[in-house]
């Protein structure tokens, strides 16, 4: 995974991503969030899924975080940055991550864990050639809470029928 000294920082930012996802679920949204940190370990962007709230099919958490980070950095290129996502990105978000030249992706819940909690977006990968991921390093960060936002939203959806 690289420098072992980075693990505590990744865990800290992973917990931040989980908290953002939980806040979004509590507000009626989906359990997807993203935090982007620069090489100095500072947050430069955050986002949550706002597809329904903005009536925008591209307002996924990763894209919202990239938009936020790009504004903060005044650049469309985020080379050297790490994106931490509460759920593994869909194909659209993988492409946005590549377009932004983000160097590393850390996922908290992979695509199969998300599917197990009612979020099946596996079909989005049908047209994504795994070779197109190029130099992007994908790391799965396991924590005690990595699927908590998905579980909370699944319960809410079962309770409310949404």
C-alpha positions in Angstrom: 0.0 0.0 0.0 3.0 2.3 0.0 4.3 4.1 3.0 3.1 2.4 6.3 3.1 5.9 7.9 0.2 6.8 5.6 -2.1 4.2 7.0 -3.3 6.2 10.1 -4.0 9.2 7.9 -5.9 7.0 5.4 -7.9 5.6 8.3 -8.7 9.1 9.5 -9.9 10.2 6.1 -11.7 6.9 5.6 -13.7 7.6 8.8 -14.4 11.1 7.5 -15.8 9.6 4.3 -18.0 7.2 6.4 -19.3 10.1 8.5 -20.2 12.1 5.3 -22.0 9.1 3.9 -23.9 8.6 7.2 -24.9 12.3 7.2 -26.1 12.0 3.6 -28.2 8.9 4.5 -29.6 10.7 7.5 -30.6 13.6 5.3 -32.4 11.2 2.9 -29.6 10.7 0.4 -27.6 7.7 -0.6 -24.6 6.2 1.2 -22.0 7.4 -1.3 -19.3 10.0 -0.3 -15.8 10.9 -1.3 -13.0 12.8 0.3 -10.0 14.0 -1.7 -6.7 14.7 0.0 -3.5 16.2 -1.4 0.0 14.9 -1.1 0.4 16.9 2.2 -2.6 15.0 3.7 -5.0 18.0 3.6 -8.6 17.7 2.4 -9.0 19.6 -0.8 -12.5 18.3 -1.8 -15.5 16.5 -0.4 -18.7 15.3 -2.0 -21.8 13.2 -1.4 -24.2 11.7 -3.9 -26.7 14.4 -4.9 -28.3 12.9 -8.0 -31.8 13.2 -6.6 -31.3 16.5 -4.8 -29.8 18.2 -7.9 -31.8 16.2 -10.5 -28.4 15.5 -12.1 -27.5 11.9 -13.1 -23.8 12.8 -12.9 -23.9 14.3 -9.3 -22.2 11.2 -7.9 -20.1 11.7 -4.7 -16.8 11.2 -6.5 -17.7 13.7 -9.2 -19.0 16.2 -6.6 -15.7 15.8 -4.7 -13.7 16.3 -7.9 -15.6 19.4 -8.7 -15.0 20.7 -5.2 -11.3 19.9 -5.2 -10.9 21.4 -8.7 -12.4 24.6 -7.5 -10.3 24.6 -4.4 -7.1 23.9 -6.4 -8.1 26.0 -9.3 -7.2 23.2 -11.6 -8.9 20.3 -13.4 -5.9 18.2 -12.8 -5.5 16.7 -9.3 -2.3 14.7 -9.8 -0.8 13.4 -6.6 -4.2 13.4 -4.9 -5.9 10.5 -3.2 -9.7 10.0 -3.4 -11.3 8.0 -0.6 -14.8 6.7 -1.5 -17.4 5.2 0.8 -18.3 2.8 -2.0 -16.3 1.6 -5.0 -16.9 4.1 -7.9 -19.1 3.1 -10.8 -17.7 3.2 -14.3 -18.6 6.8 -14.8 -16.8 7.9 -11.6 -13.8 5.7 -12.5 -13.5 7.7 -15.7 -13.9 11.0 -14.0 -11.1 10.0 -11.5 -8.9 9.1 -14.5 -9.7 12.4 -16.3 -8.8 14.3 -13.2 -5.5 12.4 -13.0 -6.0 11.4 -9.4 -3.1 9.2 -8.4 -4.7 6.9 -5.9 -8.2 5.6 -5.0 -9.1 4.1 -1.6 -12.4 2.3 -1.4 -14.2 1.5 1.8 -16.9 -0.8 0.4 -16.3 -2.6 -2.8 -18.9 -3.1 -5.6 -20.0 -6.5 -4.3 -20.5 -5.2 -0.7 -22.6 -2.3 -2.1 -24.6 -4.8 -4.1 -25.2 -7.0 -1.0 -26.8 -3.9 0.6 -29.1 -3.1 -2.3 -26.9 -1.0 -4.5 -26.2 -2.9 -7.7 -24.3 -0.9 -10.2 -22.2 -3.8 -11.6 -23.8 -3.2 -15.0 -21.9 0.1 -15.3 -18.6 -1.9 -15.7 -19.8 -3.8 -18.7 -18.2 -1.2 -21.0 -15.2 -0.4 -18.8 -12.1 -2.1 -20.0 -10.0 -3.0 -17.0 -6.9 -2.0 -19.0 -8.3 1.6 -19.2 -7.6 2.0 -15.4 -3.9 2.5 -16.4 -1.7 3.6 -13.6 -4.4 4.2 -11.0 -3.7 2.2 -7.8 -6.9 0.9 -6.1 -6.7 0.0 -2.4 -9.4 -1.6 -0.4 -9.4 -0.1 3.2 -11.1 -2.4 5.7 -12.6 -0.8 8.8 -15.2 -1.8 11.3 -17.6 0.7 9.7 -16.9 0.4 6.0 -20.4 -0.9 5.1 -22.3 1.0 7.9 -23.6 3.8 5.6 -25.0 1.2 3.2 -26.6 -0.8 6.1 -28.2 2.4 7.5 -29.6 3.4 4.1 -30.8 -0.1 3.4 -32.7 -0.1 6.7 -34.2 3.3 5.9 -35.2 2.2 2.4 -36.8 -0.9 3.8 -38.6 1.1 6.5 -39.8 3.9 4.2 -40.2 1.9 0.9 -37.8 4.3 -0.8 
